[in-house]
Amino acid sequence: MWLAWGGRATLRDEVLNLERFGLVIRETDDTRSFRKIIPTLELYPDAVVCHRAHRIMISPEDCSAQLFPP
């Protein structure tokens, strides 16, 4: 999860507790809608990145199926 600097302090404990299950929370410069994609591509330049609007839950399987249909 990418947040603008200081955004972590606004998260509820329920969200922070998801780190125990593998959620990675990072903060970066607030580049508006590019805040998530630019640092992700810098960290994982060879990865296929599935990006969804916030508040929409999608499983990794659904994301993969949409990127690579059978």
C-alpha positions in Angstrom: 0.0 0.0 0.0 1.5 3.3 -1.1 0.7 6.4 0.9 1.9 10.0 0.9 4.4 10.9 3.6 2.6 11.0 6.9 -0.3 8.8 5.6 0.6 5.8 7.7 -0.4 7.8 10.9 -3.9 8.1 9.5 -4.5 4.3 9.2 -6.7 2.4 11.5 -5.2 -0.4 13.6 -7.3 -2.9 11.5 -5.3 -1.9 8.4 -2.0 -1.8 10.2 -2.6 -5.3 11.6 -2.7 -6.6 8.0 1.1 -6.3 7.9 1.1 -9.5 9.9 -0.4 -11.2 6.8 2.0 -9.7 4.3 0.6 -6.3 3.5 3.5 -3.9 2.8 2.8 -0.2 3.7 5.2 2.3 2.3 5.2 6.1 2.1 6.4 8.2 -0.8 6.1 11.7 -2.3 2.5 12.7 -3.1 2.6 12.6 -6.9 -1.2 12.4 -7.0 -2.5 9.5 -9.1 1.1 8.4 -9.9 1.9 7.9 -6.2 1.5 4.2 -6.4 2.7 3.2 -9.9 6.0 5.1 -10.1 7.6 3.7 -6.9 6.3 0.3 -7.7 7.9 0.3 -11.2 11.1 1.6 -9.7 11.2 -1.2 -7.2 10.0 -4.0 -9.5 11.0 -2.9 -13.1 10.4 -6.3 -14.6 7.1 -7.0 -12.9 3.6 -7.1 -14.2 1.7 -4.6 -12.1 -2.0 -4.8 -11.4 -3.4 -1.5 -10.2 -6.9 -1.0 -9.0 -8.8 2.0 -7.7 -8.9 2.2 -3.9 -11.7 0.6 -1.9 -12.1 -2.1 -4.5 -11.0 -5.5 -3.4 -9.7 -7.9 -6.1 -7.9 -11.2 -5.6 -4.5 -11.9 -7.2 -6.2 -14.7 -9.2 -8.8 -12.2 -10.6 -6.1 -9.7 -11.4 -4.1 -12.4 -13.2 -7.1 -13.7 -15.1 -7.8 -10.2 -16.4 -4.2 -9.6 -17.5 -3.7 -13.1 -19.0 -7.0 -14.4 -20.1 -7.2 -18.2 -20.9 
